[in-house]
Amino acid sequence: MSYQLIKDDKTWAEGIFQKLNIKLKAECARMENIIPYIPRDGRYHDLDTGEGIYWWTNGFWPGLLWQMYQATKHEVYRNQAEAVEKRLDEALAGYEGLHHDVGFMWLHTSVANYRLTGNRESRRRGLHAANLLAGRYNPVGRFIRAWNEDRRGWIIIDTMMNLPLLYWASRETGDPRFLFMAENHADTAMNAIIRPDGSSNHIAILSPDTGECLETPAGQGYAPGSSWSRGQAWAVYGFALSCRYTGRKQYLDTAKKAAHYVIANFAQNNWLPLVDFRSPKEPLKYDATAAVISACGLLEIASQVGEYEEALYAGSAIKILRACEKAFADWDAEKDGVMGKGTAAYHDSSENTEVPIIYGDYFFTEAILRLLGNDFLIW
């Protein structure tokens, strides 16, 4: 990205990075090798989810650590990231508890490790995960199915962010099958999930026998036809990444269409993130994770467009990040979690509503490092 930060934004981002380094080191000192999700009473607890080692967010803490290791070269970050990576071997071995989100889990652990250190065991883990994701591909419907149980024809917008695992595997092995599966799924999602106005469904239920779109239920948003903001963020970032890896302009065009919808909605709310852009005005619910993911996606688009366009995307990302940091960040080093006001789903229980969630901290950190040119592409 050639976008040049103005002095005030650069000073702000540098200050945020210093705060992140202080707080994340303090968390490392408390956490040892646990895998966090949402802090309770100011503290993270190990595998504090119903799905334990299989939970889809388990890669974000080590991903955050690898980003900070890349930026600082402090061994405390690397050591804890590698320890969590080894713990996730239990999930690979267990297999049946895994879903479509193996990209989130192993891009941020094993593939990140391999890219930064050349660890061959990490490469093996990453390729194992890529083959598991490829095993979910429906060749007739041309999609990667979400979840397990009876959801044979379900696809979700989140999977766009898992496709980089297949793009990586294709380049790493020279096997184009991974690429074909990823492109086919992106094409299906582009047609079945993205609406003409740039908004996104969360879920599309397809016929597993034909690929025909049968239904688009609400998912984690307010209602069918509404606009779940984190799903919108996955669309912005996911399609931009697919363009990065394939060079196919239609993916970038789709990312930009989704981004314009995001920017317009954020601008209407002082750059703060509602859980659903089409929900009732009351109760007012925020999801900061949608904001920081959107910011990362906008910065990715900015890296792929010309100088006359990049200011729209990068400038909007900065407005989002600054607004959320001012409104929601907690810099108390004695408490776990940086970015507050994360909400897992519109109708979720109160304990998962407007709280710090680990992927909010991951994407906030990625965005700050990217602004400073000190990140690495973990996707």
Secondary structure, DSSP 4 states (H G I P E B T S, - for coil): --PPPPHHHHHHHHHHHHHHHHHHHHHHHHHTT---SS-BTTB--TT-STTGGG-TTTTHHHHHHHHHHHHH--HHHHHHHHHHHHHTHHHHHH-TT--STHHHHHIIIIIHHHHHH--HHHHHHHHHHHHHHHTTEETTTTEEPPSSTT-TTEEEGGGGGTHHHHHHHHHHH--HHHHHHHHHHHHHHHHHTB-TTS-B-SEEEE-TTT--EEE---TTSSSTTS-BHHHHHHHHHHHHHHHHHH--HHHHHHHHHHHHHHHHHHHTTTT--BSBTTS-SSS--B-HHHHHHHHHHHHHHHTTS-HHHHHHHHHHHHHHHHHHHHHHB---TTSS-SB--B-S-TT--GGGSSB--HHHHHHHHHHHHHHTT------
